[in-house]
Amino acid sequence: MSKQLILVRHAKADWSMREFNDLNRTLNASGYQEILDITARERVTSLRPQLIISSHAVRALSTAQAFLNTWQDQDPNPSHLLELKIEPAIYEASLQQLWQVIHALPTEVDKIALIGHNPGFTYLAVDLANLRMMELPTCGLLVLEFEASDWKSIQPKTGKLVFYEF
């Protein structure tokens, strides 16, 4: 039995509107273009997780919704609705908090996409699969696979990188 985790950092945020607090920061034009570019790639469109879990920050939710639309459109059976859950613990999460999110994922779901933020997602990717990376770029996507029957049993350095897109 294996589990597959898709880590996606949100697309580029709009920093021009200073009156927004960080949680309400939207995507900018470059961010929307990043989403169009990455979701047009066959390796990405064919992923289709069973569940998407996103930070509650506006920029992460916008990114998650775009991926949900792409993956939903690729399903040959339109009655299989892809679920998007919001997990506030992902926002500004430390590595330890992200491990708690991973270990709390539903056992019955084998393929999950998490949409969130740096620096936590970079730290998590490095810790999960012993990767050497300076920073997961905006709209960067990693697919990691684990030989595990449940998410609680996943430990550091046990993930295998399937592929990386940005």
Backbone as a chain_set.jsonl record, in Angstrom:
{"seq": "MSKQLILVRHAKADWSMREFNDLNRTLNASGYQEILDITARERVTSLRPQLIISSHAVRALSTAQAFLNTWQDQDPNPSHLLELKIEPAIYEASLQQLWQVIHALPTEVDKIALIGHNPGFTYLAVDLANLRMMELPTCGLLVLEFEASDWKSIQPKTGKLVFYEF", "coords": {"N": [[0.847, -1.176, 0.0], [0.511, 2.241, -0.781], [1.013, 5.78, -0.292], [0.364, 8.96, -1.697], [1.531, 12.217, -1.864], [0.85, 15.456, -2.822], [2.416, 18.398, -2.931], [1.785, 21.785, -3.085], [2.843, 25.011, -3.531], [1.268, 28.113, -3.043], [0.331, 30.327, -5.766], [1.913, 33.332, -7.142], [1.594, 36.171, -5.083], [-0.273, 39.247, -4.678], [1.281, 42.086, -3.783], [0.791, 44.735, -3.873], [-1.405, 45.954, -2.756], [-1.51, 47.276, 0.06], [-3.345, 47.662, 2.077], [-4.627, 45.305, 2.57], [-4.64, 42.639, 4.889], [-2.244, 40.026, 5.52], [-3.479, 37.514, 5.335], [-5.628, 37.975, 3.646], [-4.503, 38.557, 1.217], [-4.465, 38.641, -2.28], [-4.02, 36.855, -5.435], [-1.649, 37.919, -7.927], [-1.394, 39.141, -11.352], [0.741, 37.72, -12.485], [0.719, 35.483, -10.864], [-1.72, 34.249, -11.566], [-1.031, 33.617, -14.176], [1.056, 31.811, -13.722], [-0.409, 29.674, -12.659], [-1.998, 28.986, -14.9], [0.05, 28.165, -16.62], [1.264, 25.938, -15.272], [-0.878, 24.191, -14.83], [-1.477, 23.434, -17.357], [0.215, 21.479, -18.081], [0.714, 18.118, -18.919], [1.648, 16.154, -17.103], [0.895, 17.266, -14.708], [-1.898, 17.69, -14.94], [-2.779, 15.083, -15.072], [-2.549, 14.082, -12.527], [-4.664, 14.185, -10.524], [-5.757, 14.179, -7.462], [-7.454, 12.548, -4.673], [-8.4, 14.188, -2.767], [-8.224, 17.62, -1.881], [-6.497, 19.78, 0.19], [-6.377, 22.88, 1.655], [-4.719, 25.835, 2.819], [-6.333, 28.529, 4.557], [-5.838, 31.056, 3.61], [-6.434, 33.634, 1.241], [-4.918, 33.682, -1.201], [-3.916, 31.069, -1.291], [-6.282, 29.563, -1.325], [-7.353, 30.456, -3.762], [-5.46, 29.416, -5.529], [-5.79, 26.689, -4.951], [-8.452, 26.311, -5.802], [-8.19, 26.695, -8.55], [-6.553, 24.516, -9.251], [-8.273, 22.46, -8.451], [-10.39, 22.839, -10.296], [-9.038, 22.24, -12.691], [-8.245, 19.53, -12.259], [-10.748, 18.375, -11.803], [-11.952, 18.771, -14.283], [-10.54, 16.951, -15.786], [-11.45, 14.476, -15.127], [-12.902, 11.536, -16.259], [-15.368, 10.738, -15.409], [-17.779, 12.76, -14.62], [-19.388, 12.787, -12.375], [-17.87, 12.169, -10.206], [-17.039, 14.052, -7.818], [-14.506, 16.219, -6.849], [-13.126, 16.886, -3.717], [-12.601, 19.803, -1.754], [-11.018, 20.8, 1.066], [-10.677, 23.058, 3.783], [-7.938, 23.948, 5.728], [-6.976, 25.632, 8.356], [-4.647, 25.361, 9.902], [-2.496, 25.077, 8.212], [-1.686, 27.565, 7.365], [0.949, 29.795, 7.844], [2.388, 27.785, 9.11], [4.63, 25.924, 11.156], [7.297, 23.536, 10.686], [6.83, 21.393, 12.441], [4.065, 21.727, 12.925], [3.076, 21.229, 10.366], [3.754, 18.556, 10.097], [1.948, 17.521, 11.93], [-0.428, 18.03, 10.568], [-0.077, 16.317, 8.344], [0.026, 13.786, 9.626], [-2.564, 13.656, 10.524], [-4.125, 13.239, 8.319], [-6.759, 11.672, 6.426], [-6.902, 8.182, 6.658], [-8.123, 6.514, 4.763], [-7.823, 7.78, 2.351], [-5.688, 7.895, -0.344], [-4.283, 9.584, -2.046], [-3.414, 12.828, -1.855], [-3.61, 16.354, -2.16], [-1.88, 19.09, -0.871], [-2.177, 22.507, -0.341], [-0.348, 25.346, 0.171], [2.042, 27.328, 1.953], [5.284, 28.964, 1.947], [7.786, 29.535, 4.472], [7.323, 26.97, 5.318], [6.415, 24.833, 3.585], [8.649, 24.291, 1.993], [10.486, 23.456, 3.956], [9.093, 21.187, 4.826], [9.065, 19.559, 2.495], [11.811, 19.06, 2.188], [12.284, 17.69, 4.571], [10.525, 15.479, 4.382], [11.459, 13.979, 2.188], [14.191, 14.158, 2.119], [15.234, 16.106, 0.411], [17.218, 18.349, -1.571], [16.841, 21.548, -1.644], [16.527, 25.021, -2.076], [14.3, 26.717, -1.985], [10.881, 26.21, -2.399], [9.383, 27.296, -5.24], [6.903, 29.869, -6.042], [3.821, 28.524, -6.93], [5.035, 26.149, -7.326], [5.277, 22.597, -7.517], [5.363, 19.5, -5.959], [5.523, 15.98, -6.106], [5.258, 13.377, -3.947], [5.937, 10.063, -2.88], [5.024, 7.449, -0.663], [5.741, 4.444, 1.013], [3.427, 3.279, 2.739], [0.696, 2.435, 4.855], [-0.94, 4.107, 6.19], [-1.276, 7.612, 6.97], [-0.294, 8.396, 9.414], [1.902, 6.825, 9.929], [3.955, 7.774, 8.387], [7.219, 8.948, 8.168], [10.068, 11.189, 8.681], [12.261, 11.605, 5.871], [11.369, 9.427, 4.39], [9.983, 9.636, 2.075], [9.652, 9.373, -1.478], [10.676, 11.183, -4.231], [8.555, 11.753, -6.853], [7.992, 13.492, -8.999], [8.807, 16.918, -9.884], [7.596, 20.078, -10.47], [7.642, 23.426, -11.697]], "CA": [[0.0, 0.0, 0.0], [1.307, 3.473, -0.802], [0.349, 7.072, -0.195], [0.982, 9.968, -2.547], [1.283, 13.577, -1.394], [1.153, 16.517, -3.78], [2.603, 19.672, -2.223], [1.735, 22.921, -4.004], [2.912, 26.344, -2.928], [0.349, 29.036, -3.722], [0.888, 31.159, -6.843], [2.405, 34.66, -6.75], [0.623, 37.04, -4.412], [-0.272, 40.678, -4.984], [1.773, 42.858, -2.648], [0.574, 46.161, -4.128], [-2.517, 46.464, -1.952], [-1.017, 47.236, 1.434], [-4.433, 47.702, 3.059], [-5.007, 43.928, 2.882], [-3.745, 41.913, 5.776], [-1.606, 38.931, 4.794], [-4.435, 36.427, 5.116], [-6.528, 38.352, 2.551], [-3.742, 38.909, 0.019], [-4.925, 37.919, -3.469], [-2.998, 36.563, -6.441], [-1.464, 38.963, -8.931], [-1.498, 38.646, -12.733], [1.775, 36.688, -12.672], [0.247, 34.288, -10.17], [-2.72, 33.581, -12.414], [-0.318, 33.05, -15.324], [1.753, 30.617, -13.221], [-1.405, 28.603, -12.563], [-2.319, 28.555, -16.271], [1.207, 27.449, -17.174], [1.514, 24.634, -14.654], [-2.026, 23.293, -14.99], [-1.548, 23.013, -18.761], [1.176, 20.384, -18.27], [0.049, 16.816, -18.821], [2.031, 15.476, -15.858], [0.139, 17.876, -13.618], [-3.338, 17.45, -15.116], [-3.088, 13.661, -14.881], [-2.375, 13.696, -11.123], [-5.975, 14.118, -9.874], [-5.841, 13.599, -6.121], [-8.791, 12.239, -4.163], [-8.756, 15.24, -1.831], [-7.356, 18.798, -1.843], [-6.58, 20.48, 1.474], [-5.733, 24.175, 1.457], [-4.7, 26.914, 3.802], [-7.486, 29.414, 4.399], [-5.42, 32.33, 3.022], [-7.091, 33.851, -0.049], [-4.041, 33.29, -2.31], [-3.854, 29.603, -1.318], [-7.596, 29.08, -1.766], [-7.471, 30.736, -5.207], [-4.612, 28.415, -6.187], [-6.447, 25.394, -4.772], [-9.648, 26.262, -6.655], [-7.738, 26.533, -9.939], [-6.132, 23.111, -9.402], [-9.489, 21.653, -8.361], [-11.072, 22.944, -11.589], [-8.25, 21.488, -13.683], [-8.342, 18.092, -11.997], [-12.148, 17.961, -11.987], [-12.203, 18.738, -15.724], [-9.843, 15.806, -16.372], [-12.079, 13.23, -14.703], [-13.832, 11.034, -17.275], [-16.681, 10.583, -14.794], [-18.056, 14.05, -13.982], [-20.104, 12.649, -11.106], [-16.858, 12.057, -9.152], [-16.674, 15.41, -7.425], [-13.281, 16.354, -6.066], [-13.409, 17.659, -2.513], [-11.64, 20.783, -1.267], [-11.19, 21.105, 2.491], [-9.855, 24.157, 4.272], [-7.239, 23.623, 6.971], [-6.281, 26.832, 8.824], [-3.346, 25.038, 10.506], [-1.439, 25.151, 7.187], [-1.253, 28.963, 7.253], [2.08, 30.156, 8.706], [2.708, 26.603, 9.909], [6.004, 25.459, 11.343], [7.502, 22.164, 10.23], [6.142, 20.517, 13.39], [2.622, 21.837, 12.688], [2.781, 20.552, 9.098], [3.783, 17.111, 10.395], [0.672, 17.204, 12.579], [-1.425, 18.0, 9.493], [0.163, 15.079, 7.583], [-0.354, 12.622, 10.434], [-4.016, 13.67, 10.74], [-4.828, 13.026, 7.05], [-7.62, 10.487, 6.505], [-6.25, 6.939, 6.247], [-8.764, 5.905, 3.595], [-7.473, 8.545, 1.152], [-4.305, 7.558, -0.704], [-3.646, 10.627, -2.86], [-3.892, 14.101, -1.328], [-2.87, 17.574, -2.487], [-1.87, 20.148, 0.137], [-1.873, 23.806, -0.929], [0.05, 26.202, 1.279], [2.962, 28.455, 1.97], [6.663, 28.893, 2.416], [8.865, 28.57, 4.298], [6.935, 25.657, 5.818], [6.341, 23.771, 2.576], [10.014, 23.915, 1.621], [11.019, 22.656, 5.067], [8.41, 19.905, 4.822], [9.558, 18.776, 1.361], [13.18, 18.634, 2.529], [12.195, 16.714, 5.654], [9.82, 14.272, 3.94], [12.168, 13.177, 1.189], [15.619, 14.455, 2.144], [15.524, 16.843, -0.819], [18.106, 19.508, -1.488], [16.24, 22.681, -2.352], [16.601, 26.272, -1.326], [12.958, 27.239, -1.782], [9.839, 25.806, -3.327], [8.923, 28.561, -5.824], [5.463, 30.047, -6.125], [3.129, 27.577, -7.813], [5.835, 24.934, -7.448], [4.525, 21.394, -7.178], [6.143, 18.278, -5.724], [4.753, 14.765, -5.857], [6.043, 12.466, -3.124], [5.281, 8.783, -2.637], [5.433, 6.794, 0.576], [5.286, 3.079, 1.239], [2.763, 3.358, 4.04], [-0.731, 2.123, 4.79], [-1.667, 5.246, 6.741], [-0.484, 8.843, 7.023], [0.332, 8.483, 10.742], [3.166, 6.078, 9.964], [4.974, 8.431, 7.558], [8.305, 9.516, 8.967], [11.028, 11.97, 7.887], [13.199, 10.98, 4.932], [10.824, 8.183, 3.835], [9.307, 9.922, 0.816], [10.389, 9.286, -2.743], [10.233, 12.211, -5.163], [8.032, 11.228, -8.112], [8.426, 14.565, -9.888], [8.814, 18.279, -9.387], [7.281, 21.04, -11.538], [7.491, 24.823, -11.285]], "C": [[0.891, 1.238, 0.0], [0.401, 4.695, -0.709], [1.097, 8.041, -1.101], [0.534, 11.349, -2.074], [1.742, 14.561, -2.461], [1.239, 17.808, -2.971], [2.62, 20.782, -3.258], [1.852, 24.2, -3.185], [1.974, 27.253, -3.721], [1.088, 29.842, -4.798], [1.258, 32.547, -6.299], [1.299, 35.567, -6.222], [0.803, 38.49, -4.826], [0.117, 41.459, -3.729], [1.495, 44.344, -2.798], [-0.519, 46.762, -3.237], [-2.179, 46.305, -0.469], [-2.127, 47.226, 2.477], [-4.946, 46.3, 3.403], [-4.071, 43.366, 3.932], [-3.247, 40.68, 5.017], [-2.581, 37.813, 4.445], [-5.328, 36.699, 3.905], [-5.816, 38.742, 1.259], [-4.176, 38.018, -1.152], [-3.737, 37.551, -4.36], [-2.853, 37.761, -7.366], [-1.551, 38.335, -10.323], [-0.469, 37.558, -13.011], [1.364, 35.383, -12.01], [-0.781, 33.526, -10.99], [-2.058, 32.953, -13.642], [0.45, 31.792, -14.924], [0.788, 29.425, -13.161], [-1.761, 28.077, -13.947], [-1.19, 27.726, -16.858], [1.348, 26.046, -16.594], [0.341, 23.675, -14.838], [-2.25, 22.884, -16.451], [-0.625, 21.825, -19.036], [0.518, 19.036, -18.0], [0.398, 16.073, -17.529], [1.241, 16.008, -14.672], [-1.35, 17.549, -13.746], [-3.709, 15.999, -14.85], [-2.993, 13.215, -13.423], [-3.684, 13.357, -10.419], [-5.982, 13.401, -8.524], [-7.294, 13.275, -5.755], [-9.32, 13.383, -3.285], [-7.74, 16.374, -1.953], [-7.588, 19.467, -0.496], [-5.755, 21.746, 1.346], [-5.73, 25.006, 2.732], [-5.921, 27.79, 3.554], [-7.118, 30.802, 3.874], [-6.003, 32.445, 1.607], [-6.216, 33.376, -1.212], [-3.914, 31.776, -2.426], [-5.175, 29.022, -1.811], [-7.811, 29.318, -3.261], [-6.661, 29.726, -6.01], [-5.285, 27.049, -6.122], [-7.659, 25.257, -5.692], [-9.263, 26.058, -8.12], [-7.286, 25.09, -10.198], [-7.344, 22.188, -9.349], [-10.224, 21.668, -9.702], [-10.354, 22.143, -12.661], [-8.434, 19.995, -13.491], [-9.767, 17.582, -12.177], [-12.46, 17.836, -13.476], [-11.573, 17.516, -16.392], [-10.487, 14.471, -16.011], [-13.071, 12.758, -15.761], [-15.25, 10.818, -16.732], [-17.02, 11.858, -14.015], [-18.829, 13.943, -12.667], [-19.142, 12.437, -9.929], [-16.388, 13.449, -8.774], [-15.451, 15.385, -6.528], [-13.566, 17.283, -4.897], [-12.25, 18.59, -2.16], [-11.973, 21.076, 0.189], [-10.241, 22.236, 2.868], [-9.259, 23.756, 5.611], [-6.436, 24.846, 7.422], [-4.893, 26.558, 9.409], [-2.198, 25.106, 9.499], [-0.872, 26.571, 7.086], [-0.193, 29.271, 8.304], [2.538, 29.003, 9.595], [4.211, 26.362, 9.991], [6.105, 24.038, 10.78], [6.746, 21.191, 11.143], [4.626, 20.549, 13.18], [2.222, 21.133, 11.386], [2.837, 19.033, 9.263], [2.486, 16.689, 11.065], [-0.459, 17.127, 11.554], [-1.3, 16.694, 8.706], [-0.351, 13.867, 8.367], [-1.86, 12.549, 10.712], [-4.808, 13.436, 9.448], [-5.633, 11.728, 7.126], [-6.962, 9.24, 5.885], [-6.815, 6.378, 4.955], [-8.441, 6.626, 2.287], [-5.986, 8.354, 0.857], [-3.559, 8.66, -1.443], [-4.241, 11.983, -2.496], [-2.991, 15.235, -1.799], [-3.005, 18.55, -1.327], [-1.443, 21.43, -0.554], [-1.543, 24.755, 0.213], [1.182, 27.143, 0.971], [4.4, 28.058, 2.304], [6.788, 29.76, 3.651], [8.48, 27.15, 4.691], [6.931, 24.55, 4.78], [7.727, 23.352, 2.086], [10.626, 23.034, 2.704], [10.401, 21.261, 5.08], [8.921, 19.008, 3.693], [10.955, 18.224, 1.65], [13.125, 17.525, 3.575], [11.542, 15.405, 5.214], [10.68, 13.373, 3.065], [13.655, 13.462, 1.112], [16.05, 15.162, 0.855], [16.508, 17.968, -0.547], [17.469, 20.609, -2.323], [16.311, 23.897, -1.455], [15.204, 26.791, -0.993], [12.028, 26.663, -2.837], [9.266, 27.096, -3.92], [7.404, 28.659, -5.828], [4.914, 29.152, -7.229], [3.985, 26.342, -8.112], [5.051, 23.748, -6.918], [5.471, 20.221, -7.061], [5.189, 17.12, -5.541], [5.682, 13.799, -5.141], [5.242, 11.2, -2.879], [5.892, 8.122, -1.412], [4.909, 5.368, 0.596], [4.711, 3.053, 2.646], [1.289, 3.033, 3.859], [-1.575, 3.241, 5.395], [-0.711, 6.427, 6.882], [0.246, 8.989, 8.356], [1.704, 7.816, 10.784], [4.268, 6.714, 9.11], [5.966, 9.156, 8.461], [9.228, 10.352, 8.075], [11.92, 11.072, 7.026], [12.679, 9.684, 4.309], [10.128, 8.39, 2.492], [10.234, 9.781, -0.375], [9.816, 10.347, -3.677], [9.807, 11.553, -6.467], [8.347, 12.22, -9.221], [8.204, 15.924, -9.251], [8.575, 19.21, -10.575], [7.212, 22.443, -10.943], [7.478, 25.693, -12.503]], "O": [[1.905, 1.28, 0.697], [-0.793, 4.644, -1.005], [2.315, 7.95, -1.251], [-0.655, 11.618, -1.905], [2.876, 14.502, -2.937], [0.246, 18.255, -2.397], [3.395, 20.723, -4.213], [1.068, 24.442, -2.268], [1.906, 27.157, -4.946], [2.306, 30.011, -4.741], [0.956, 32.883, -5.154], [0.234, 35.709, -6.823], [1.877, 38.905, -5.262], [-0.622, 41.488, -2.745], [1.908, 45.139, -1.953], [-0.529, 47.971, -3.004], [-2.531, 45.306, 0.158], [-1.902, 46.837, 3.623], [-5.625, 46.123, 4.415], [-2.86, 43.583, 3.88], [-3.795, 40.34, 3.968], [-2.501, 37.235, 3.361], [-5.739, 35.766, 3.214], [-6.454, 39.204, 0.313], [-4.244, 36.796, -1.022], [-2.594, 37.899, -4.064], [-3.799, 38.522, -7.569], [-1.759, 37.128, -10.45], [-0.769, 36.58, -13.696], [1.631, 34.302, -12.536], [-0.718, 32.301, -11.096], [-2.47, 31.886, -14.095], [0.498, 30.822, -15.68], [1.132, 28.313, -13.563], [-1.822, 26.865, -14.154], [-1.429, 26.711, -17.512], [1.531, 25.079, -17.334], [0.547, 22.47, -14.986], [-3.127, 22.069, -16.736], [-0.684, 21.233, -20.114], [-0.147, 18.845, -16.982], [-0.466, 15.434, -16.93], [0.953, 15.266, -13.733], [-1.989, 17.174, -12.763], [-4.836, 15.714, -14.444], [-3.327, 12.072, -13.114], [-3.776, 12.313, -9.774], [-6.183, 12.188, -8.447], [-8.23, 13.68, -6.444], [-10.527, 13.523, -3.088], [-6.543, 16.128, -2.109], [-8.729, 19.692, -0.091], [-4.582, 21.7, 0.977], [-6.608, 24.891, 3.588], [-6.477, 27.788, 2.455], [-8.0, 31.644, 3.707], [-6.053, 31.46, 0.87], [-6.723, 32.726, -2.126], [-3.813, 31.248, -3.533], [-5.186, 28.095, -2.621], [-8.387, 28.474, -3.948], [-7.116, 29.238, -7.045], [-5.344, 26.333, -7.122], [-7.866, 24.204, -6.293], [-9.939, 25.328, -8.845], [-7.602, 24.514, -11.239], [-7.43, 21.234, -10.122], [-10.636, 20.616, -10.191], [-10.99, 21.446, -13.451], [-8.743, 19.274, -14.439], [-9.967, 16.465, -12.656], [-13.152, 16.906, -13.89], [-12.029, 17.092, -17.453], [-10.095, 13.436, -16.55], [-13.984, 13.499, -16.124], [-16.209, 10.726, -17.499], [-16.591, 12.015, -12.872], [-18.913, 14.92, -11.924], [-19.56, 12.518, -8.774], [-15.434, 13.964, -9.357], [-15.382, 14.619, -5.567], [-14.173, 18.34, -5.067], [-11.081, 18.217, -2.255], [-13.068, 21.539, 0.507], [-9.139, 22.345, 2.331], [-9.961, 23.29, 6.508], [-5.332, 25.075, 6.926], [-4.045, 27.45, 9.408], [-1.037, 25.186, 9.901], [0.301, 26.747, 6.756], [-0.398, 29.042, 9.496], [3.021, 29.225, 10.706], [4.951, 26.569, 9.029], [5.092, 23.426, 10.441], [6.093, 20.267, 10.657], [3.972, 19.509, 13.25], [1.159, 20.516, 11.311], [2.058, 18.308, 8.643], [1.978, 15.602, 10.792], [-1.338, 16.271, 11.653], [-2.305, 16.039, 8.431], [-1.076, 13.03, 7.829], [-2.369, 11.495, 11.093], [-6.038, 13.436, 9.478], [-5.233, 10.789, 7.814], [-6.528, 9.26, 4.733], [-6.075, 5.826, 4.14], [-8.762, 6.115, 1.214], [-5.135, 8.621, 1.706], [-2.328, 8.667, -1.462], [-5.405, 12.263, -2.782], [-1.768, 15.099, -1.834], [-4.112, 18.81, -0.854], [-0.448, 21.439, -1.279], [-2.354, 24.951, 1.119], [1.277, 27.689, -0.128], [4.677, 26.991, 2.853], [5.96, 30.648, 3.858], [9.235, 26.215, 4.424], [7.391, 23.442, 5.056], [7.95, 22.176, 1.796], [11.213, 21.993, 2.409], [11.094, 20.271, 5.316], [9.18, 17.825, 3.913], [11.236, 17.055, 1.385], [13.845, 16.532, 3.468], [11.97, 14.331, 5.637], [10.635, 12.149, 3.188], [14.317, 13.061, 0.154], [17.096, 14.853, 0.285], [16.61, 18.468, 0.573], [17.55, 20.601, -3.551], [16.172, 23.805, -0.236], [14.946, 27.245, 0.122], [12.356, 26.637, -4.023], [8.717, 27.913, -3.182], [6.705, 27.663, -5.64], [5.484, 29.051, -8.315], [3.692, 25.584, -9.037], [4.26, 23.878, -5.984], [6.283, 19.973, -7.952], [4.154, 17.262, -4.89], [6.747, 13.445, -5.647], [4.026, 11.247, -2.693], [7.092, 8.218, -1.157], [3.759, 5.119, 0.234], [5.43, 2.83, 3.62], [0.706, 3.329, 2.816], [-2.779, 3.319, 5.148], [0.507, 6.255, 6.909], [1.291, 9.636, 8.422], [2.563, 8.198, 11.579], [5.401, 6.234, 9.114], [5.588, 9.875, 9.386], [9.177, 10.235, 6.851], [12.274, 9.954, 7.401], [13.464, 8.915, 3.754], [9.727, 7.423, 1.845], [11.435, 10.036, -0.29], [8.605, 10.401, -3.888], [10.604, 10.873, -7.114], [8.899, 11.849, -10.257], [7.52, 16.064, -8.237], [9.285, 19.129, -11.577], [6.768, 22.617, -9.808], [7.36, 26.913, -12.388]]}, "num_chains": 1, "name": "protein.A"}
